[in-house]
Amino acid sequence: MDASSRGSQAIQYHNIVEQQLSAVIATSPLRKFLRATRQCLGDSSPGDFPLASNPSVLLHVLTSCNFSSHDLARLEASFLLLGLHIGFRQPANFAPDNELSVTELAALDMCQKRAIFRPMTSHQRQELKRRCGGSWKLVLKFLLGGEACCCRETSLVVAGPGHSIAVTSKGNVYTFGSNSYGQLGHGTTQEEWRPRLIRSLQGIRIIQAAAGAGRTMLISDAGEVFAFGADSFGEAEFGAPGENVVTTPRLVESLRGIFVVQAAIGKFFTAVLSREGRVYTFSWGRDGKLGHHTEPNDVEPRPLLGALENVPVVQIAAGYCYLLALAFQPTGMSVYSVGCGLGGKLGHGSKADEKHPRLIEQFVHLNLQPMVVAAGAWHAAVVGQDGRVCTWGWGRYGCLGHGNEECEAFPKVIESLKGIKAVYVATGDYTTFILSDAGEVYSFGCGESANLGHVADVAAAVDAQGSNNRHNNVLSPSLVTSLKQLNERVVQISLTNSIYWNAHTFALTESGKLYAFGAGDKGQLGVELLANQTEKEKPELVDIDLS
């Protein structure tokens, strides 16, 4: 029930952790807020201004502090414990809804600052509110969750199979690398060895991108999807041309009625996520692997059926033959999986396929609340809200980071990362990268193509047998010192997720600089290679500004 509608019960606030009041108040940014407003809370000292008489002052402070939904709930709890109601639960009598409390109005105001929320109609907003649990604070939590794990409304980079995509903070798109199917979007099939702007998208702000073998998808801030490259699945990997090769961005007409915020491309299928948190899939349905029956070149979006029909999804991630979905619920995030279960990569303790999304229950047993999901070709990973990292699936080359090459059919915490708080994870073909809250990068797994970034000095690069160590596999998380030496804070990592292409990796820094390493034989690094050189083992600056 919508707890903020007229005549309803009081709003229920979720996830307010019971703890000592002093601990709540001391938590940043609450401490800053309380310092800024301490003169407004009394009723006996000269000059005190009780907020209860004018909650608009409080509303202004709440919105200007840019609180998260969790901050708002904890702030409300702390004030109520102090006996300072100041409009936290009573209607504030402000537009656009006189029945909302001050904290609900603050959450709504911060929702309206989000690019994907602003164009929504009143009916669409109320529907999203209902799906999220009946509170604007929960809607804000849903929106912020998507921004955190999908790099939404910021610059981003995608290391695709043989080609690359870079999106600036202003929404301009550059592509480079392999172009056999027109996947670079420049109207030709010629390779590009330097980042080149897609000029046909002038005037359209792109906020998301996805790359598959021979194909590219771009998403605008208006929720429109543009696709180009190979026209059907399974062809680009084997060199057979499709019936149609699209060399410039083309609007996907079948998605015109759906406001899309993310896309994920697997080997046999594409999935898109709508603004309301609904998942739609294309192709790979003839044997019911995704719960519907379609042809390989099907372009009609089919809603993902089953457990996620009424649960909003924050993020999707596509592996070779499976899909992960990070789902939002008032009590916290959860992960669902669907598709091929070989190697245990669906996380349910078996190798069985799942035709409909199924909840991965292991995170409850681990007391871990998922925050970011990643689907490699054959293995998967999750970062928890507490900074722990879980991996599962095929363990070949040590890509799970557990010190061996064993498969794991359940999510398993990487114990060697104890003491390191992770905030982001990226997975590829038997490779994994982890980004810490300090901006440091750890990698492990298959060391081919020098894509792990572990560079030894010349003396140590050759072992006793005379072989080159820089291509060795890494079984446990290892700090990428070549990135640390750049003295730049890394905010995003992207790596190739395809078994048919030599892998390359990008590191995007806080200042908007882009560094590349790994395979570059098709120009996918965006940097020049020397004669007979096919890869870069040290991170090299790409000549592009993404800030």
N, C-alpha and C positions, 0 to 999 in steps of 0.2 A: 504494500500500500504506500502511496505517496504521502510521506509523513509531514510534508510541508504544505499540503493543500488545505483549503478552508474546511474547518470542522474536523480535521484529522487529529490523531494523537500526536504527542510530542515527538520530535525527530529523534531517531535512535542513532547514536554516534558509535561507530565501529572502531575496533582496534585501539581503544584507550587503555594502555597498559597500566595496571595498578602498581604504583610505586610511591616512594616518599615524595611529599610535596616539594621539598627542597630540591630533589633531583629533577623534578619536572620543570621547576622554575629556572634551574641553572642551565637547562638545555638550550643551546643556540639553535634558532634565533630568538627563542622566547626571552632569554636574558636581555637581549638588546631591546626587545619590545617593552618589557617591564620597566627598564631604565628610562625609556623615552616617555612612558606614560605614568610614572609613579606619582607625579604631582597632580594627576587627574583623578586619583582613586580615593582620596580622603574626603572627609566631610566636616572636619573640625579646624584644620589649619587655615589661616587667612590666605586667600588666593587659590585655594583648592577649587577645582572645577569638576563636579561629579559627572562622569560620562553618562550616567543614567538619564540625565536631563537633556543630553544631546548626543545620541549614539552615532550621529553622522561623523563626529570627530574620530570615534573608534573605528568606524568603517573605513575612513580614509587611511588611518594608520595601518589597519590590517591589509588593505589592498596594496599600499605602497611598500610594505615589507616583503611582498611576494612570498607569502607562506605557502607551504604544501598543505594538502588536505590533512595529513597526519599532524602537522604543526597546529592547524586550526582546532582540531579535536582535542589535542593536549592542552592548548591554551585555554579553551573553554573549560576543561576539567579543572585546571589549576585555579581559575577565577571562581568557579562555583565552590571549590573547596574553601576558598577564602571568604565565601559569602558575598562575593561581588557579582551580582547577576547582570547588571548593566546591559540588558537587552540580549543576552546570549541565548535565552530560550524563549523569551517573549517576542511576539511580532515587532519588527522595527518600524513598521508603517512607512516603508520607503518603496518607491518604484524600482523595478518593474513588478514586484509582488509584495504587497503590503503585509502578507502573512509570514514572510520569511524572517528568520532571526538574522542578527548582524553577521554571524559567521557564515550562514548560508548565503547571504548577499555577497559577502567577500569572496566566497568560493565561486559564485556565479560570475562575479566581475572578472576574476582571474581566468575562468573558462572562456570568457568573451575576448580575451587577449590571444587565444589560440587561433591560428589561421584556419584550421579545419572546422572550428566551432562557429566562427563569426557568420558564415553564410547560411547557417541552419535556420529553418523556419521555427516558429514557436512550437508547432506540433512536433517537428523532428527533435527539438531539444527536450521536450517533455517525454518523448518516446525513449530517447537515450537515457534520460534520468530514470525512467522506469526500469530499463534494462540493467542499469548500474546499481540499483538498490533503493531508489527513491530519495536520494540526497545529492545536492550540488557538490558537496565535498567529495562524494564518491565519484561523481562525474569528473571532477578535477583530478582525482587520483587516477582514473582511467586514462585521461588525456596525457597527464604527465608520465605515466608508465609507458605509453607509446612513444613519446618524445625521447625518453631515456634509452630505450632499447633499439629504436629504429633510426636514430640520428635525424629525426624529423625537424624541419625548420632550421637546420644547420647545414654547413658544407659537408659533403660526403664523397667517398671514393669506393669504387667496386672493381676488384681484380677478377675479371671474368675469365672464361676458358679461351685464352689467346688474345683477348681484347680487353680494354679497360675503359671505365667511365669515371669522370670526375665532375661533380656538381658544386658550383660555388655557392656561397651564402646568399647571393642574389638570384640564384636559380638558373644561371647559365650552365650549359652542358658542353663538356669537352670529351672527345673519344679518341682512341688511338689503339694501334695493334692490328691483328688479323682482320680481314674485311672480305673474305671470300663470298659471303652472302649479303653484303651490304649492311652488316650489323653495326657499322660506325655511323650510319645515317647521313653521309655526305653526298649521296646520289651516285656513288661509284662503288667499285669492288677492289679498289687499290688500297694496299696497306698504308698505314700512317705511323711514322716513327716518332712524331711529336704530337702533343695534345692539340687537337684542332676543334674549334668551336663549331657546333651545329647551328648554322645561321638560319636555317628554316624554322627554328623554334623561337626566333626573335619576338619578344613581347609576351612569351609564355614562361611563367616561373615554374621550374621543375623542383620538386622537393624530395623525390624518391627515385631510385633506379634499381634495376635488376638485370643480371646478365646470365645467359645460358650459352650452350655451345651453338654459335652462329646466330644468336638472337639477342635483342635488347628490348627492354621495356622501361618507359619513363612515365612518371606520374606528376601531374601538375598540381598547383595549390588549389585548383578548382575541381580536383578529383578526377580529371580526365586521364586516360591511359593512351600512350602512344607506343606503338610497337613497330619494329623493323628487323630485317634479317631473314633467316630461314623461316619458311611458312608452316612447317610441320615438324613433329618431334622424331628423334632417332636418326635423322638424315645427316645433320651437320657433322656428327662425330665420325661418320664413315665415308664422307666425301661425295655422297650422291646428292646432286642438286634437287631442290624442291620444285614443285610445280610453279611457284611464284617466289621470286626473290625481291624483297622490298628494300630499297636502298635509301629511302628517306622516311622520317617519322610519319606514321599513319595512325590516325585516331581509331581506336578499337570501338567500332559502332555498337557492338553487342553489350558493351559496358556503359553506354551513354547514360542509362538510368541509375547507375550505381556510383556513389561518390567513393572512389578508391583512395586509400592512403598508403598501401604497401603491396608489393608483388614479390613472389618467390618462384623461381624456375627450377624444376627438377629435370631429370633425364627424360621422363615421359609425360610430364604434366606441368602446368602452371597453376599457381594459386594466387588469388588476390584477396585483400582484406578491405572491407568497407569501413567508412567513418563510424558506423554504428557498431562495429565489431563483428560483422558477419563474414564468413569465409566462403568464397566461391572458387571452384576448380574448373579447369579446361582439360579435356583429353584424358587418356588412360582410364577409361571406365568400362571397357568391353568385358573384362572379367570381374567387374564389381569391386576393384581394389579401393576405390574412393566412394563406394556406395551408389554409383550410378553407371549407366552404360552409354558410352559415346565412342566415336571414332578418333583415330590419332590426330586428325586435322580439325577436330571440332572446335569451333570458336564461340559456342554458346556457354555462358557461365552457369554452372550448376551449384546450387547451395550445398555446402557440406552438411549432410544429414546426421541425425543421431544426437549425441549428448550435448553438442555445442549449438543446437538450434536456438536455445534461449539463454545462452551464456555469452556475453560479449568477449571478444578476443582482442588482446592488445598487440600481439606480434605473431607472425608466422615464419617458419623456416623450412626450406625444402632441401632434402637430401637426394641421393641418386634415385631412390624409389619409395620415399616415404615423406610424410609431412608432420611437423610439430606445430602446436598452437599453444601460446601462452595466454591462458584465459583469466579474466578478471572476475572476482567475486568479492562481496563486501568484507569477508573474513580474510582475504588474501588471494594471491595468485596461485594458479595451478597449471599443470602441463598435460596436454592430451597428445596422443600420437595415432597415426593411421597409415596404412600401406603395408609394404613388405617388411617382414620381421626377421629376415635372415641375420644371423649374428647377434640377435638380441637387441637390435638398435631401437626397437619400440619401447624398451624399458619395462616390460611387464614380466620378466623372468622366464620367457620362452622365446622360441624362434618363429612362432606362429604369426601369420598375417592378420591384420585387423581391417575389416571392410568399413568400419565406422569409427569415429574418434573414440578413444578409450582413455580414461584418466590414468595417469601414471601415479600410483598410490605410494610409491617408495618415499617420496619427499615428505609425506606425513610422518613416516617412521623415522626419518632422519631429522625431523623438526627443522626443516629447511623451507623457507618461502621463496620460490623462484622469482627472479627479477629479469633475467635475460636468457633466451634460449638460442642455441646454434645447432644446425644440422649439417654435419659433414657428409661426404659421399656415403660413408659406411658407419660413422659413429656420431654421437651427439653429446652436447654439453649444456650445462645450466650454471648460471651464477646466482647465488642466493642473496637475499637482502642483507645477510650478515657477512657477505664477502667470501663464503665458501664456494668451491667449484666442484660440481659432480660431472662425471663422464660415464658413458656406457656405449655398448655396441662392439664392433670389431676392434681388437686391440693391436692390430698389425703395426709393426715398426715403432711400437710404444706410443701410439697416438692418444691413448687414454691417460697417460702420465702417471701410471701406477707402478712404474719400475719394471714392467714386464710386457709381454705381447699377448697376454690372455684376453679373451673376450669377457665382457660383463653384460649380463642380461638385465641387471637392475642398475639404476644410477648409483654411483659409488663416489664418495668424497675423496679428493686428492689430498692425502694426508701430508705430503711433503710441502704443501703450500700453507701449512699452519703458520700463523703470524703475518700472513700477507692478505690484505683485503682486496679481493678482485671486484671490479666494477663492470667488466665487459669481457666477452669471450668470442672468438671467431674460429671456425673449423673449416677444414678443406678435405682434400683427398689424403687421409691418414696423417694429417697435421693439425695442430691446435695451437692457438695463441691466446694468452691471457693478459689483460691490461689491469694494473693495480690502481688503487686510488691515489697513489703517488706519481702516476704517469709512467711507471716502469712496465716493461714488456717481458713476458716469459713465453718460451715456445718449446715444443717437443713433438716427436713423431718422425716421419720420413724426412731425411735430409737431402734428398735429390734436388738438383737445380739450385742448391744453395739458398733455398727459400725460407729456411729457419732463421737466418741472420746470424748464426754463430760463426764468427770469423776468427780463426787462429792466426798467430803470427807466423811468419815464414818458416822459422825454425821448427815450430811445433806442428806445422801443417802436414808434414810427412811423417808417418809412423815408421816403426822399425822395418816393416815390410815394404816401405816405399810408397804406400798408397795415401791418397789425399784424405785427411780427416774431416774436411769441411763438408763432405757429403755423408758423414756417418749419421745413423739414426740416433735420436735422443729419447730415452725411455722415461725420463722424469722432467718436470718443469725446470728450465734453465734460463737464467737472466740473459736477455739479448744485450750484451754489453756494447755492441756496435751502435745500437740506438741510444743507449744511456750516454755514450760519449758525445752525442750531438748536443747535449745540454738543452734539449727541447722537450717539453712535456707532450707526450703522445696522448691523443684523445680518441683515436679510432684506428683499428687494424682491419685490413681486408686481405683475403688470400684466395687463391684459385680453388674452386670446389668442383673439380672434374677429373675423372680417371683417364681421360684421353689427351690431356694437355700437360706439358711441363708447367710446374706451378711458379707463380710469382706472388709477391707480397707488397702491400703498401702500408705505410705508417703516416697518418695525418697528425700534425701537431696543433697545439692550441693557437699558435700564431698563423695558421693557415698554410704552413709549408708541407709539401708532400715529398716523402722519401720512398724509393723503390729498390727492391732487390729480388734476386731469383732469376727465372728464365726470361729472356728478352729477345728470342730469335725471330719474333714476328713484330717487334716494335712495341710490345705491350707494356714495357717499363716506361716508355716515354723519354728515354735517354739514349744517347748514341753509344754504340758498342764498337770496340776496336775490331780490326780485321780478324776473322776466325773466332771471334768471341760470341758466345751464345747466352751468357748470363752475367749477372753482377752479384758478387758475394757480399760486398759492402753496401749499405744503404747510400743511395745517391739522390741528390736533390733534383726533383723534376721541375722544369722551367714553367711553373704555373702558380698563380696566387689564388688560393681558394677562400681567402678571408672575405 
